[in-house]
Amino acid sequence: MTLYKASCHCGAVKYQIEGKLENLIECNCSICSTRAHILWFAPLSAIHFESGEDHLTSYKFGSEHLNHRSCKTCSTAMFSHGEYEGSEKAGINIRTFADIDLSKLDITQYDGKAL
């Protein structure tokens, strides 16, 4: 397992999460494509904030099933979360991770527009 450090653009929101980057998706739905997300799914409880948890804003749309969290200052999309199969899961935007080489990752294209 690897420890990843995430941060928004202005640095107000910082957190760490440990795990193995697998089952990554790049979704073409309206919000993911607009925000250029590459998502990794993990339990919400795996996110450990260093700072700025209270600096996150929330956005819900459509069925309001997911809570999309962004920095209040710089608007960096950090992650979304919602209940899935009885537990709270997070779709983490790995573009916020420090020192990550996206070209070395296996990323699956996901057709979220079709849902």
Contacts in CASP RR format, 6 or more apart in sequence:
PFRMAT RR
TARGET T0000
AUTHOR 0000-0000-0000
METHOD contacts of the structure
MODEL  1
MTLYKASCHCGAVKYQIEGKLENLIECNCSICSTRAHILWFAPLSAIHFE
SGEDHLTSYKFGSEHLNHRSCKTCSTAMFSHGEYEGSEKAGINIRTFADI
DLSKLDITQYDGKAL
1 18 0 8 1.000
1 19 0 8 1.000
1 20 0 8 1.000
2 18 0 8 1.000
2 19 0 8 1.000
2 20 0 8 1.000
2 21 0 8 1.000
3 16 0 8 1.000
3 17 0 8 1.000
3 18 0 8 1.000
3 19 0 8 1.000
4 16 0 8 1.000
4 17 0 8 1.000
4 18 0 8 1.000
4 19 0 8 1.000
4 21 0 8 1.000
4 94 0 8 1.000
4 97 0 8 1.000
4 98 0 8 1.000
4 100 0 8 1.000
5 14 0 8 1.000
5 15 0 8 1.000
5 16 0 8 1.000
5 97 0 8 1.000
5 98 0 8 1.000
6 14 0 8 1.000
6 15 0 8 1.000
6 16 0 8 1.000
6 17 0 8 1.000
6 78 0 8 1.000
6 92 0 8 1.000
6 96 0 8 1.000
6 97 0 8 1.000
6 98 0 8 1.000
7 13 0 8 1.000
7 14 0 8 1.000
7 96 0 8 1.000
7 98 0 8 1.000
8 14 0 8 1.000
8 70 0 8 1.000
8 71 0 8 1.000
8 73 0 8 1.000
8 74 0 8 1.000
8 76 0 8 1.000
8 78 0 8 1.000
8 96 0 8 1.000
9 71 0 8 1.000
9 74 0 8 1.000
9 76 0 8 1.000
10 71 0 8 1.000
10 73 0 8 1.000
10 74 0 8 1.000
10 76 0 8 1.000
11 71 0 8 1.000
11 74 0 8 1.000
12 51 0 8 1.000
12 52 0 8 1.000
12 55 0 8 1.000
12 71 0 8 1.000
12 72 0 8 1.000
12 73 0 8 1.000
12 74 0 8 1.000
13 49 0 8 1.000
13 51 0 8 1.000
13 52 0 8 1.000
13 53 0 8 1.000
13 55 0 8 1.000
13 56 0 8 1.000
13 71 0 8 1.000
13 76 0 8 1.000
13 78 0 8 1.000
14 49 0 8 1.000
14 50 0 8 1.000
14 51 0 8 1.000
14 52 0 8 1.000
15 47 0 8 1.000
15 48 0 8 1.000
15 49 0 8 1.000
15 50 0 8 1.000
15 53 0 8 1.000
15 78 0 8 1.000
16 47 0 8 1.000
16 48 0 8 1.000
16 50 0 8 1.000
17 42 0 8 1.000
17 46 0 8 1.000
17 47 0 8 1.000
17 48 0 8 1.000
17 92 0 8 1.000
18 46 0 8 1.000
19 42 0 8 1.000
19 46 0 8 1.000
21 40 0 8 1.000
21 94 0 8 1.000
21 105 0 8 1.000
22 40 0 8 1.000
22 106 0 8 1.000
23 40 0 8 1.000
23 41 0 8 1.000
23 108 0 8 1.000
24 38 0 8 1.000
24 39 0 8 1.000
24 40 0 8 1.000
24 94 0 8 1.000
24 105 0 8 1.000
24 106 0 8 1.000
24 107 0 8 1.000
24 108 0 8 1.000
25 38 0 8 1.000
25 39 0 8 1.000
25 107 0 8 1.000
25 108 0 8 1.000
25 109 0 8 1.000
25 110 0 8 1.000
26 32 0 8 1.000
26 37 0 8 1.000
26 38 0 8 1.000
26 39 0 8 1.000
26 107 0 8 1.000
26 108 0 8 1.000
26 109 0 8 1.000
26 110 0 8 1.000
27 33 0 8 1.000
27 37 0 8 1.000
27 39 0 8 1.000
27 110 0 8 1.000
27 111 0 8 1.000
27 112 0 8 1.000
28 109 0 8 1.000
28 110 0 8 1.000
28 111 0 8 1.000
28 112 0 8 1.000
28 113 0 8 1.000
29 112 0 8 1.000
29 113 0 8 1.000
29 115 0 8 1.000
30 113 0 8 1.000
31 37 0 8 1.000
31 61 0 8 1.000
31 68 0 8 1.000
32 39 0 8 1.000
32 112 0 8 1.000
35 77 0 8 1.000
35 93 0 8 1.000
36 95 0 8 1.000
37 77 0 8 1.000
37 93 0 8 1.000
37 95 0 8 1.000
38 93 0 8 1.000
38 94 0 8 1.000
38 95 0 8 1.000
38 102 0 8 1.000
38 105 0 8 1.000
38 107 0 8 1.000
39 91 0 8 1.000
39 92 0 8 1.000
39 93 0 8 1.000
39 94 0 8 1.000
40 91 0 8 1.000
40 92 0 8 1.000
40 94 0 8 1.000
41 89 0 8 1.000
41 90 0 8 1.000
41 91 0 8 1.000
41 92 0 8 1.000
42 89 0 8 1.000
42 90 0 8 1.000
42 91 0 8 1.000
42 92 0 8 1.000
43 87 0 8 1.000
43 88 0 8 1.000
43 89 0 8 1.000
43 90 0 8 1.000
44 81 0 8 1.000
44 82 0 8 1.000
44 88 0 8 1.000
44 89 0 8 1.000
44 90 0 8 1.000
45 88 0 8 1.000
46 90 0 8 1.000
47 79 0 8 1.000
47 90 0 8 1.000
47 92 0 8 1.000
55 71 0 8 1.000
55 72 0 8 1.000
55 73 0 8 1.000
56 69 0 8 1.000
56 70 0 8 1.000
56 71 0 8 1.000
56 72 0 8 1.000
56 78 0 8 1.000
57 69 0 8 1.000
57 70 0 8 1.000
57 71 0 8 1.000
57 72 0 8 1.000
58 67 0 8 1.000
58 68 0 8 1.000
58 69 0 8 1.000
59 67 0 8 1.000
59 68 0 8 1.000
59 69 0 8 1.000
59 70 0 8 1.000
60 66 0 8 1.000
60 67 0 8 1.000
60 68 0 8 1.000
61 68 0 8 1.000
65 82 0 8 1.000
65 83 0 8 1.000
66 80 0 8 1.000
66 81 0 8 1.000
66 82 0 8 1.000
67 80 0 8 1.000
67 81 0 8 1.000
67 82 0 8 1.000
68 77 0 8 1.000
68 80 0 8 1.000
69 77 0 8 1.000
69 78 0 8 1.000
69 79 0 8 1.000
69 80 0 8 1.000
69 81 0 8 1.000
70 76 0 8 1.000
70 77 0 8 1.000
70 78 0 8 1.000
71 78 0 8 1.000
76 96 0 8 1.000
77 93 0 8 1.000
77 96 0 8 1.000
78 92 0 8 1.000
78 93 0 8 1.000
78 96 0 8 1.000
79 90 0 8 1.000
79 91 0 8 1.000
79 92 0 8 1.000
79 93 0 8 1.000
80 90 0 8 1.000
80 91 0 8 1.000
81 88 0 8 1.000
81 89 0 8 1.000
81 90 0 8 1.000
81 91 0 8 1.000
82 88 0 8 1.000
82 89 0 8 1.000
82 90 0 8 1.000
83 89 0 8 1.000
94 100 0 8 1.000
94 102 0 8 1.000
94 105 0 8 1.000
95 102 0 8 1.000
END
